[in-house]
Amino acid sequence: MDEDNKCTPRIKCQIDFIEDPDTFSYSKFFHDYLLTNSPCLFSAKFTKEWGSRKTWVTAENKPDWDYLLQNFGNAVVPVANCNVKEYNSNPKEHILLLEYITYWRDYIENGCQSPKGCLYLKDWHMRREFPGQDIYQTPKYFSSDWLNEYWDAIEGDDYRFVYMGPKGSWTPFHADVFRSYSWSANVCGQKKWILFPAGQEEYLRDCHENLPFDITSSCLQDKSIYPNASKCCQPIEVIQEAGQIIFIPSGWHHQVYNMEDTISINHNWVNGCNVSFMWKFLQEELRAVQQEIGEWKETMEDWHHHCQIIMKSCSGIDYKEFYIFLKIIAEHRIQVLQTSNEADTYYTSCCGKESLIYPGHLHYVFDLEKTMDILSSLINNEDFKRLDKESLSPPPEELLQSLKTAIAHRTHHLNRH
């Protein structure tokens, strides 16, 4: 990218720093960062009471190997090799945490070198495996989390992870799953984030429409390979210290480096503020599949169904499951609003109708309104219309009517107070 290419006036060159938990409200975060899809960095004060920050870390702010081995040493963990590119990520293997920590110690002693390469423990579902451990509490700002609410409800996957890696381990250029939000907290260590606002990544595609694996590669200077890279704004670089939490908005592509031996906790999450990003992403994923196998459209029996199968294998979800996702979120909200009326007066009189608290009735109404918008779009989508929806209960149109009824009833009730 050209050295003199500065950020455009509409794109900040740095992100906001949130210092004090006592003066920063959920409502402020909701309006200033979720709705605007803007990143921010929270101070270490927001995590000072976490169990992991008290027990996983030595006085020198290094990983406490003995504690981790004693409590989790026999856990099987996913480990990626940062020195090997496999498609657009790093290949993974599963080993015992005991083996990984042994490797990590040897790696440090040998001057950050190993014949095994630079290994990075990534995407470990520790909270799911050790539910009784006092590890951390999800900050209230990130508590409206439809993604993990859904997977908890169906007792399936989740998107809560622990990362551990030595100095020099890194994650290639990417945007998060389903174009979700993410938050990442350093238990110890330091990270460097290279961030690009949503949409800027389109300038970084090569002549084959592929995004770069490593955004720092000198290849991006070659206009014959990356013809539009010079049009991209300069990235936002953030140094995240121990205890700090970074919020990454939907669709913001990023690349991350561990500048020290680092342990971090990460959630991917979706809610009413960014579910439209998820729906747009799924439509783009399906179009890509349809284009890829378009030549067989006339000869392949049930071509549209096969497109959904391929889409799910690539992205992790198809249109039917996306409907079930919306249904579970909607039914949870409707149930709460139908069974609890006493809190309405408190939320409106104490906080005012412009304020939002989670959980709270005003927030649930907001959730239902956003769910209704996306559900309406899904029902009217031509690809969704072609699918066999006999297995969906209730039928999508019936759920949509339930949403409209619940919103109308709750809005009328709130206006009376």
N, C-alpha and C positions, 0 to 999 in steps of 0.2 A: 504493500500500500504506500501511496505517496507520502513523504514525510510532512509535506505542507497541507495535507488534507485534514482539516480540523473538523470537529463535530459541528453539525449544522445547528442553527440557533434553537431548533426544537428538541434537540437531544442533549441532555446533561452530560458533562464530562466527568462527573463524580456522583456518588450516591449519598443520600442523607444518612446521618448517624444519629441513632436514637439512644440517648444517654440514660434517662431515669425511668424505671418501671412505675414509680409512684405517680408520675405526671403524664404518662402516655397511655391514653385510653384505647380500648378496642375500637370504639367508634372512629377515632382519629385514624387508626391504621386502616380500617375498612374504607373510609372515604379518600384518604390521601395516597394509599398504596395498592389496595386490592382493586378498587374501581378504576384507578388510573393505570394499573399494570406497571407499577414503578418499583424498582428495587430499593432496599434500605439495609442498613447494618445496625444491629442491636449491640449494646455494650455488654460486657461480661457480668454486669449486675443482674441481668435477666436469667442467668444460669447458676448463680453462686450457691444456691441451695440444692442443686442436683446431687444425688448420691454418687454418680460417676465422677463428678468433679472433685469430690472429697476422698474417694477411695481408689480410683483408677490411676491417680497421678501422684508422683513423688513431690517432695518439697522443691525440687529443681524444675518442676513443670515437665517432667518426662513420664512416659508410660510406666506404670508400676507393674513390672513383669510378674513379680511374685504374686500379687493380688489377682491378676488376670489368670495366671496359671492355676492357682488354687481354686478359683471359682468357675472357670470356664475352659480349662485346659483340654478337656476331652471332647469339646464341641467340634463338630465338623463345619468348616468355614470355606466360602468361595474365595479363591485367590486368582487375581489376574496378573499376567506377565506384561509389564509396561514396555518391554523391549520388542514385543512381537505384535504386528498388525494382522488381524484376521477380519477380512471385510472392512468394516468401519469401526472396529472396537479391538479390545485385547482378549486373547483366549483365556479361559478360566479352567481351573481344576479345583477339586475339593480335597482339603487336607485337614488334619487336626490342628486346632489353635496351638497346641503344644509344639507341633512341627513348625508352624509359621513363626512363632516367637523365637524358637531356636534359630531359624533362618535369619530373622530380623536382627538378633544380637550379633550373629556372625557377620552380617552385612555391614553393620556399624563398625565392628572391630577391623574389618578389612577395607576401611576407607570408602564405604558405599559402593562396593563391588562384590559380585558373586557370579560364579559360573551358571547359576540358575537365572540370572538376570535380575531386574528390579521387580519384585513381587508386591502386589497391592491387594490387601484384603478388602473386598468391595461387596456391597449389597448383602450383608449378613443380616438375616431376620432374627437378631438376638432377642428382641422384646417378645417375639412370638415363642421362642424356644425357652426363655427364662422369665416367664410372666411374674414371678414372685420377687424378682430382684429390684432393688431400689436404684434404678439407673437414671431416670430423668422424668420430668413432667412436661407434657406438651404445653408450651405457652398459650395463653388464652387467645392470642392473636391468630393462631393457626388451628383453633379448635373446631371451626366449621369445616369439616373434612369429609366430604361425601365419598371420596375414593376409598378410604379405609373404613368408613362406616358401612359401605356396601360389602366390601370383602369380609369384614367381621360378621355381617349379618348372614352371609352364605357359607361362613366358615371355610373360606377359600384362601387365596393369597393375601398379602398385605404389602404396603409400600412404606414400611418403616425399617430403616437400615442403620447398621453400624459400619464405619469405614476405619481401617487402620493401615498406616503405611509409613515407610521410612522417608527420610529426606530424599527428594528427587522423584518419588512416585507421582503419577499424574493421571488425569482423565482426558481423553481426546475431545475434540470439538463436537458438541452435541446440544440438542434441546431435550428437555425431560419428557418422559413417557406420557403419551396422550396430550402433550403440550400442557401438562399440569404445572401448578406452582411447585416450588420446593423451598424448604428451609433447611439450613445446615448449620449445626453448632459444633464448634471445636471444643472437645473435652480438654485436650491439650494440644500444643503445637501451633503452627502457623500455616495458612494457605494463601496462595495468590490466585485470584479469580480474574479471568479475562472475559468481559461481558460485551455482547452485542445486542442492542435493542431489537425487539421482534420486527422482522421484515428486512433488516440490514443483511441478513445471511444470504438473501437472494443475489446480492452483488458479489458474493464469494463463491458462487458456483463456477466450476470449470467449464470448458467447452463441451463437455458431455453432460452437463447439468448436475454433476456431483459436488457435494460440499467437501471442503478439505478435511483431512484427518487431523492435521496439526496446523493450527492457525498461525503459528510462528515460522512455518517453513518458508524458505527463500523462494520456493516455487510460486508463491503468490505474487512475486514481483514480475513474473513472466506473463506478459499480456497475451501471448499466444495460447497460454493454458488457462489463465484467469483473466479474461478480457475486461471484466467490469470491477475488479477488485479496487481500483483507484477511486471508484465512486462511493465506496463504503466509508462510513464515518470511522474515526479512530475508536478503538475499543475503550471501554471503561475498565481500568485496572483497580482492583481492590485487594488490600492486604487484610486478611482476617486473622486476628490474634486469638489466643487461648480464651475460651469462655464466650467469645462473641458469636452471634447468630446472624447469618446473612439470609435475606429473603430474595429469591430469584423468581421473577414474574413469568407468566405463561409465554412460551415461544421465544424467550431470550436465549440464544445460543451462547454457550460458554465453554471454556477450557480451564482446568483447575490443576494447580501444582501444590504439592506439599513441600514447603520451604524448610520444614523441620520434621522430626519424627512426630506424627500427628495421629490423633484419634478423633473421629467426628461422628455425629449422629445426624441422620438426614431423613426427612419425610417428603414424599411426593403427595400432593393433595389437590383436589378439585372441589369447588363449591359454586354457589350461584353467580359469583363474580366472573368466573372463567370457564363455566361449563360450555359456553358458546365456542371457546377455543378448542375444546375437546371435540365437539360436534363437527366443527370445520375440519379438524385434523382427520377425523374418521372418514369424512367425505373425500378428502384428498387422497387418503390411503386407498379407498375403494377405486377411485378413478385411476390411480396408478396401476392397480391390479387389472382393471378392465382393459387398460391400454396394453399391458404386458401380454395378456392372453386374448386380445381382441380378434386375432385371426381365426380363433376357434369358435367364435360366437354363434355362427350359423350351423356348425356341425356338432358341437358338444351339447349333449342332453343336459338340461337344467344348468345352463351356463351361469346364470345369475347366482344360483346357489353355490356353485363351485367358486365363484369370485368371493363370496362371503367366507367360505372355508379358508381360502388362501389368505384373505385379509386377516382373519383371526390368527392364523399361524404366524403371520408377520408382525402384527401389532398387538395381539393379545386380547382382542375383543372384536365382535362383529355387531351388525345393526340390531339383531334380536337381543343380544346381551346388553347392549346399550339401552334398549327399552327397559329391560329388567332392572338395570341400574337406576334409571329415572323413576321406575315404579316404586322401588324400595325406598328411595329417598322421599318421594311424594307421600307414600303411605305412612312413613314414620312421622312426617310433619302433620298430616291430616289427623292422625291418631292423637297426637299431643294437643292439637287445637280443639279437637272435639271433646276431650276428656278433662281439660283444665281451663277454667274460665277466670278463676280468682286472680291470677297474676296479671290479667290484662290491665286492670286499673293501676296496679303498681307501676308497670312499665311505661304507661302513657303519662301518668301524673308525676312520677318521680323523674323520669328521664326526658319526657317530651317526645312528640311524635317524630322528630327529626333524628333522634338518637337510636342507635342499635346496640343491643347487648346480645351476646351469644352464651348460653341459649336464652332465647326470649321470644315472645309471641310476634313482635314486629319482625324479628329476623326470620322466623318460620314463614311468615306471610311473604317476605321477600324471596325466600327459597322456593315457595310454591309458585310464585309469579314467574321466576326464571325457569323452573321446571316446566311450567305450562308453555312458555315460549318455545323451548327446545322440543318438547313433545309435539307441539303443533307443527313445527318444521319437519320433524321426523315422520309424522303421519302423512304429510303432503309430499314427502320425498318419493320420487318415481322408483328408485331402487328398493326402498322399503315396501312400497305398494306391491312389488312383484314377488315378495317373499311369502311363504306359507306361514300365516300367523295364527293358525288354529291352536297351537300350543301356548299362546300368550294369554295369560289370565291375570286380570280382566283384559278384555279386548282394548286396544289402545284408545279407541274413541270413547269407550266407557270411562277409562281412567281420566281422559282429558275433561270429560264432563264433571267428574268428581272434583277435579282440581278447580274448575271454574266455580262450582257450587261452594267449595270450602273457602275460596278466596273472597267471594261475594259475601258470604255469611260473616267471615271474620272482619272484613273491612267495614261492614255495616255495624258490627258490634263495637269495634274500636272507635268509630266516629261518634258513637253515642256517648263515649267517655271522654 
